[in-house]
Amino acid sequence: MPRGGPAVTHLSDEEIKADNKPALGRIVRLLAPYRSQMAAVGGVVVLSAVLSSLVPFLTRATFDDALFVEGGPRMDLLGWLVAGMCVLPILSAMLGIVQNWLTSSIGNSAMADLRSDLFAHLQKMELAFFTTTKTGAIQSRLANDVAGVRTVLTDTMTSILQNSVTVIAALISMLVLSWQLTILTVVLMPLFIWLQNKVGKRRQVLARKTQENLSEMTAITEESLSVSGILLSKVFNRGESEVDRYRRANQLQTKLQVEQAMTGRLFFATVQTFFAITPAIIYLVAGFLIQGRFPGADQGITAGTLVAFTTVQARLQMPLMQLMRVALDVQTSLALFRRIFEYLDLEPAIVDRPGARTISPDELRGDVEFRGVFFRYPEARALTGAPRSDRFADGSGKVEAVSTAQADAWTLSDLDLTIPGGTMAAIVGPSGSGKTTATYLVPRFYDVSQGQVLIDGIDVRDITLASLADCVGMVTQEPYLFHGTIGENIAYAKPGASSEEIVQAARDANIHDRIMSFPEGYDTVTGERGYRLSGGEKQRIAIARVLLKNPRILILDEATSALDNETERLVQEALERATHGRTTLAIAHRLSTIHNADVIFGLVDGRLVEHGTHAELLADENGLYARLYREQFSTRTPQATGEGRDGDLRADVSF
Ligand SMILES: Nc1ncnc2c1ncn2[C@@H]1O[C@H](COP(=O)(O)OP(=O)(O)OP(=O)(O)O)[C@@H](O)[C@H]1O
């Protein structure tokens, strides 16, 4: 059974900056399917901006033409102007509701697309990706990061559009009212934009750190609060330290969140203050203008112009501040988008070759051949934000040191095996000799480094992955049952299987009677990973599953845990039925199970050291198999040769 692979490597901040791919273009592409709705949003926004920018002119007219005119207020005109000033905001508000509905549906749909794309893409990733990446980290990108960009997709886009239009409309109104006062109002804008950019960069870094930490927290939760994790922590009484580990990550999360929230506060306070004091400065400058001290004074500034101008200027503040805030949010979200795109950009290592053939289980003889196979586990991919291991006192270095040491050695070397269709081959060898690894090459969980694995003379890399999966079945060492009923777990092998087929498979796997003895029969819920069932029951359910699939080639990785005699007999019988009439590649820890194998291959350190039938191999007294056999059936304890110590020969530890 393969263990965790080499550690995921980490990128430095500089490398991340260098890798800042233009994510904005991709976000726009993500929204492309919603073009027409977006155009509608654009129309609504422009319309409402135009409506609201009419208000200051109504204000000016109110002051200059209706209120303060010679001979007293002109009430008829005032009535019309006031009516206009009431109707316009009402219309704008109604348009705002329509726009909210449109943006919310666009944003949520785009986010759902992103989540589905990411999930579908991850499904295509090879096994090695999952053995080298923490499950929690993957889940975190799917849940936390996608949720993190949600606001960008829902609100930000419209906020940018809406506020830009409002700002432009306000600026135009201001220019029409008085260009000199407009210059005064916008003079500090370049400084604000520069400051905003700086704050944005800082926020981006913080956002990435926050997400990394969040993903670490999800990983801890996933590791410690899963059934296996909680068992491990209870057995070794590590509950306290797990809580401690979580608490530390949690504290860091709080610190980062606060820092993120506080970054830019000073900036916003400055901008706000500037806007608050601008009207006072405007009045002062207006005084000078009216006195004719500045150019353009001859145009004259009326009281109405001044009131209208300060109204627009005050109205400019909100959208401008929002634009700056949104720009910051976008920068923050870009960091999250990059994390998502990084996963989307991962090329699955194992894919169909161009022109790959489809094989059909009915036409297959089932010959399996390993020809000069060399194999080494691939290095982990370099990803940003991969959670660092804090389980080692010296950080992640320890893990990486191990992976470098492994890098030179072949896990399998120069392996030649021939298994004719319909026969049974067994692989024996010490623990870690590469038995499971060899079987993984047949369904292409990994690709060979050199050489070929062939089915019916066709290189497995020239067969489509889907048809290969249809032809090869596997009972893994630790059968995986998902949280569902026993019936659903068996039927997973063949969606749409009839209940008769499921029962027949269970009967053949010697588990039907046991299932029927549960009060709820096939509707019994297995519990996560099948924890509510015994080891022997899980194995037989896994066998039933593979029987239902009825593959041409069957790989059996025998469980190492000992079973009582009766269960052992039931499993044995089920296995015999399962292997009947198909090519079987069995990894046997209990040698009693492989007496009848047509050929037995002995592996040591990934090399084939012997092969033959049970009788032939037993005849060579010094051979690996004969030694294993003697150890299992005579003393049942490791011999003093040294080879059998420390569970070195896996065959020993199962007894
Ligand atoms: N995902 C992986 N990444 C890197 N190395 C691995 C991985 N899985 C297994 N290995 C290494 O490859 C070697 C062969 O492992 P494998 O699981 O094939 O042995 P095995 O003979 O099936 O052992 P066992 O009988 O204990 O199940 C071991 O040294 C193991 O540490």
The ligand as an SDF file (V2000), in Angstrom:
LIG
                    3D

 31 33  0  0  0  0  0  0  0  0999 V2000
    2.7890    7.5760   -3.3990 N   0  0  0  0  0  0  0  0  0  0  0  0
    4.0590    7.2370   -3.1900 C   0  0  0  0  0  0  0  0  0  0  0  0
    5.0230    8.1250   -3.4140 N   0  0  0  0  0  0  0  0  0  0  0  0
    6.3180    7.8180   -3.2290 C   0  0  0  0  0  0  0  0  0  0  0  0
    6.7480    6.6120   -2.8130 N   0  0  0  0  0  0  0  0  0  0  0  0
    5.8460    5.6710   -2.5750 C   0  0  0  0  0  0  0  0  0  0  0  0
    4.4490    5.9260   -2.7470 C   0  0  0  0  0  0  0  0  0  0  0  0
    3.7860    4.8010   -2.4480 N   0  0  0  0  0  0  0  0  0  0  0  0
    4.7100    3.8960   -2.0960 C   0  0  0  0  0  0  0  0  0  0  0  0
    5.9380    4.3990   -2.1770 N   0  0  0  0  0  0  0  0  0  0  0  0
    7.2100    3.6840   -1.9020 C   0  0  0  0  0  0  0  0  0  0  0  0
    7.3720    2.7190   -2.9020 O   0  0  0  0  0  0  0  0  0  0  0  0
    7.8570    1.5010   -2.3690 C   0  0  0  0  0  0  0  0  0  0  0  0
    6.9320    0.3400   -2.7290 C   0  0  0  0  0  0  0  0  0  0  0  0
    5.6970    0.5090   -2.0820 O   0  0  0  0  0  0  0  0  0  0  0  0
    4.4960   -0.5040   -2.2820 P   0  0  0  0  0  0  0  0  0  0  0  0
    3.3200    0.0610   -1.5790 O   0  0  0  0  0  0  0  0  0  0  0  0
    4.3390   -0.8010   -3.7150 O   0  0  0  0  0  0  0  0  0  0  0  0
    5.0290   -1.7780   -1.5310 O   0  0  0  0  0  0  0  0  0  0  0  0
    4.2910   -3.1440   -1.2210 P   0  0  0  0  0  0  0  0  0  0  0  0
    5.2320   -4.2040   -1.6500 O   0  0  0  0  0  0  0  0  0  0  0  0
    2.9320   -3.1560   -1.7900 O   0  0  0  0  0  0  0  0  0  0  0  0
    4.2410   -3.0560    0.3450 O   0  0  0  0  0  0  0  0  0  0  0  0
    3.1520   -3.6910    1.3670 P   0  0  0  0  0  0  0  0  0  0  0  0
    3.2690   -5.1430    1.2550 O   0  0  0  0  0  0  0  0  0  0  0  0
    3.6470   -3.1720    2.6820 O   0  0  0  0  0  0  0  0  0  0  0  0
    1.8160   -3.1300    0.9850 O   0  0  0  0  0  0  0  0  0  0  0  0
    7.9940    1.7300   -0.8890 C   0  0  0  0  0  0  0  0  0  0  0  0
    9.3420    2.0210   -0.6230 O   0  0  0  0  0  0  0  0  0  0  0  0
    7.1500    2.9290   -0.5990 C   0  0  0  0  0  0  0  0  0  0  0  0
    7.6520    3.6800    0.4450 O   0  0  0  0  0  0  0  0  0  0  0  0
  1  2  1  0
  2  3  1  0
  2  7  2  0
  3  4  2  0
  4  5  1  0
  5  6  2  0
  6  7  1  0
  6 10  1  0
  7  8  1  0
  8  9  2  0
  9 10  1  0
 10 11  1  0
 11 12  1  0
 11 30  1  0
 12 13  1  0
 13 14  1  0
 13 28  1  0
 14 15  1  0
 15 16  1  0
 16 17  2  0
 16 18  1  0
 16 19  1  0
 19 20  1  0
 20 21  2  0
 20 22  1  0
 20 23  1  0
 23 24  1  0
 24 25  2  0
 24 26  1  0
 24 27  1  0
 28 29  1  0
 28 30  1  0
 30 31  1  0
M  END
$$$$
